Amino acid sequence: MGFYNHEELTASFDANLNANLRSKEAGAIAEKLLRTYIDGYEKFWQTPKTHGERALSMENVQAMLDAAPAAMNEILSDGANFVQFVATTYPEQVGTDLFPNRYLSIPYETDEAGRLTSLKPDWEEENPEEGA
């Protein structure tokens, strides 16, 4: 017994338990952030792969980009910056089911002027009858 007479206290804070909990919570939030980006990407581009018959044509997407170039370029730049962040901070997640490679760039090929020229194969509508 020490100078002060009291019962020995048990530890009430489990640092390991809390570290594990915070790590799991942060991981779940990071996964949600990636899913949110992918959802926004798919809603923005509305490709045949993600929207089937409701997909926007390449001409309609180009018209949208031309209608508000400053805003559209800001959105595209923000997307590119997010992708760069993911690729440099979490490279082990790129190319996985959580963040497939097709989300690393826009779904269209472009010419030197930045105009859309063709839909990339990864974004074409999947035909479930093929391969059957």
DRENDO-1510 file (C-alpha; in Angstrom, 1 decimal, always signed):
<recs>
REC; n; res; u; v; w
REC; 1; MET; +0.0; +0.0; +0.0 .
REC; 2; GLY; +1.2; +3.5; -0.8 .
REC; 3; PHE; +1.1; +6.7; +1.0 .
REC; 4; TYR; -2.6; +7.2; +0.1 .
REC; 5; ASN; -4.8; +4.4; +1.3 .
REC; 6; HIS; -7.2; +3.3; -1.5 .
REC; 7; GLU; -8.1; +0.2; -3.5 .
REC; 8; GLU; -6.2; -0.5; -6.6 .
REC; 9; LEU; -8.1; +0.7; -9.6 .
REC; 10; THR; -8.6; -1.4; -12.7 .
REC; 11; ALA; -7.8; +0.1; -16.1 .
REC; 12; SER; -11.0; +1.7; -17.5 .
REC; 13; PHE; -9.6; +2.6; -20.9 .
REC; 14; ASP; -8.5; -0.1; -23.3 .
REC; 15; ALA; -6.2; +1.6; -25.8 .
REC; 16; ASN; -5.9; -1.4; -28.0 .
REC; 17; LEU; -9.7; -1.9; -28.2 .
REC; 18; ASN; -10.2; +1.8; -29.0 .
REC; 19; ALA; -7.4; +1.8; -31.6 .
REC; 20; ASN; -9.0; -1.2; -33.3 .
REC; 21; LEU; -12.4; +0.4; -33.2 .
REC; 22; ARG; -11.2; +3.7; -34.6 .
REC; 23; SER; -9.3; +1.9; -37.4 .
REC; 24; LYS; -12.4; +0.0; -38.4 .
REC; 25; GLU; -14.6; +3.1; -38.3 .
REC; 26; ALA; -12.1; +5.1; -40.4 .
REC; 27; GLY; -11.9; +2.2; -42.9 .
REC; 28; ALA; -15.6; +2.1; -43.2 .
REC; 29; ILE; -15.7; +5.8; -43.8 .
REC; 30; ALA; -12.9; +5.6; -46.4 .
REC; 31; GLU; -14.9; +2.8; -48.2 .
REC; 32; LYS; -18.0; +5.0; -48.1 .
REC; 33; LEU; -16.0; +7.9; -49.5 .
REC; 34; LEU; -14.8; +5.8; -52.5 .
REC; 35; ARG; -18.3; +4.5; -53.1 .
REC; 36; THR; -19.7; +8.0; -53.0 .
REC; 37; TYR; -17.1; +9.1; -55.6 .
REC; 38; ILE; -18.0; +6.2; -57.8 .
REC; 39; ASP; -21.7; +6.9; -57.5 .
REC; 40; GLY; -21.2; +10.6; -58.4 .
REC; 41; TYR; -19.0; +9.6; -61.3 .
REC; 42; GLU; -21.6; +7.2; -62.7 .
REC; 43; LYS; -24.4; +9.8; -62.3 .
REC; 44; PHE; -22.3; +12.5; -64.0 .
REC; 45; TRP; -21.3; +10.4; -67.0 .
REC; 46; GLN; -24.4; +8.1; -67.3 .
REC; 47; THR; -22.6; +5.6; -69.5 .
REC; 48; PRO; -24.2; +2.6; -71.1 .
REC; 49; LYS; -22.5; +0.3; -68.6 .
REC; 50; THR; -24.1; +2.1; -65.6 .
REC; 51; HIS; -27.4; +3.4; -67.1 .
REC; 52; GLY; -28.2; +1.0; -70.0 .
REC; 53; GLU; -30.9; +2.5; -72.2 .
REC; 54; ARG; -31.0; +5.6; -70.0 .
REC; 55; ALA; -27.4; +6.4; -70.8 .
REC; 56; LEU; -26.5; +9.8; -72.3 .
REC; 57; SER; -25.1; +9.7; -75.8 .
REC; 58; MET; -21.6; +11.0; -76.3 .
REC; 59; GLU; -23.1; +13.9; -78.2 .
REC; 60; ASN; -25.3; +14.8; -75.2 .
REC; 61; VAL; -22.4; +14.5; -72.8 .
REC; 62; GLN; -20.3; +16.8; -75.0 .
REC; 63; ALA; -23.2; +19.3; -75.2 .
REC; 64; MET; -23.4; +19.3; -71.4 .
REC; 65; LEU; -19.6; +19.9; -71.2 .
REC; 66; ASP; -19.9; +22.7; -73.7 .
REC; 67; ALA; -23.0; +24.3; -72.0 .
REC; 68; ALA; -21.1; +25.2; -68.8 .
REC; 69; PRO; -17.4; +24.8; -69.6 .
REC; 70; ALA; -16.1; +26.5; -66.4 .
REC; 71; ALA; -18.3; +24.5; -64.1 .
REC; 72; MET; -17.7; +21.2; -66.0 .
REC; 73; ASN; -14.0; +21.7; -66.0 .
REC; 74; GLU; -14.0; +22.4; -62.3 .
REC; 75; ILE; -16.0; +19.2; -61.7 .
REC; 76; LEU; -13.6; +17.2; -63.9 .
REC; 77; SER; -10.6; +18.8; -62.2 .
REC; 78; ASP; -12.0; +17.9; -58.7 .
REC; 79; GLY; -12.5; +14.4; -59.9 .
REC; 80; ALA; -9.0; +14.1; -61.2 .
REC; 81; ASN; -7.6; +15.5; -57.9 .
REC; 82; PHE; -9.6; +13.0; -55.9 .
REC; 83; VAL; -8.3; +10.1; -58.1 .
REC; 84; GLN; -4.8; +11.4; -57.7 .
REC; 85; PHE; -5.3; +11.5; -53.9 .
REC; 86; VAL; -6.6; +7.9; -53.9 .
REC; 87; ALA; -3.8; +6.6; -56.2 .
REC; 88; THR; -1.0; +8.2; -54.2 .
REC; 89; THR; -2.4; +7.7; -50.7 .
REC; 90; TYR; -4.0; +4.3; -51.1 .
REC; 91; PRO; -2.4; +2.7; -54.1 .
REC; 92; GLU; -3.2; -0.8; -52.8 .
REC; 93; GLN; -6.9; +0.0; -53.3 .
REC; 94; VAL; -6.6; +1.0; -57.0 .
REC; 95; GLY; -7.6; -1.7; -59.4 .
REC; 96; THR; -9.6; -3.6; -56.8 .
REC; 97; ASP; -13.3; -4.2; -56.6 .
REC; 98; LEU; -13.5; -1.2; -54.2 .
REC; 99; PHE; -11.9; +1.2; -56.8 .
REC; 100; PRO; -11.6; -0.4; -60.3 .
REC; 101; ASN; -9.2; +1.1; -62.8 .
REC; 102; ARG; -11.9; +2.3; -65.1 .
REC; 103; TYR; -12.6; +5.1; -62.5 .
REC; 104; LEU; -9.1; +6.5; -62.9 .
REC; 105; SER; -10.1; +8.7; -65.9 .
REC; 106; ILE; -13.1; +9.8; -67.8 .
REC; 107; PRO; -15.0; +7.1; -69.8 .
REC; 108; TYR; -14.3; +8.7; -73.2 .
REC; 109; GLU; -11.3; +9.0; -75.4 .
REC; 110; THR; -10.6; +12.6; -76.4 .
REC; 111; ASP; -8.9; +14.5; -79.2 .
REC; 112; GLU; -6.1; +17.1; -78.8 .
REC; 113; ALA; -8.8; +19.8; -78.1 .
REC; 114; GLY; -10.3; +17.7; -75.3 .
REC; 115; ARG; -13.5; +16.9; -77.2 .
REC; 116; LEU; -15.0; +13.4; -76.7 .
REC; 117; THR; -14.3; +11.0; -79.6 .
REC; 118; SER; -15.4; +7.6; -78.4 .
REC; 119; LEU; -16.6; +5.6; -75.4 .
REC; 120; LYS; -13.9; +3.5; -73.8 .
REC; 121; PRO; -14.6; -0.3; -74.0 .
REC; 122; ASP; -14.9; -0.6; -70.2 .
REC; 123; TRP; -18.0; +1.7; -70.3 .
REC; 124; GLU; -19.9; +0.0; -73.0 .
REC; 125; GLU; -23.2; -1.7; -72.1 .
REC; 126; GLU; -22.6; -5.3; -71.0 .
REC; 127; ASN; -24.7; -7.8; -72.9 .
REC; 128; PRO; -25.7; -10.6; -70.5 .
REC; 129; GLU; -26.5; -12.9; -73.4 .
REC; 130; GLU; -22.9; -12.8; -74.6 .
REC; 131; GLY; -20.9; -15.7; -73.3 .
REC; 132; ALA; -24.0; -17.7; -72.4 .
</recs>
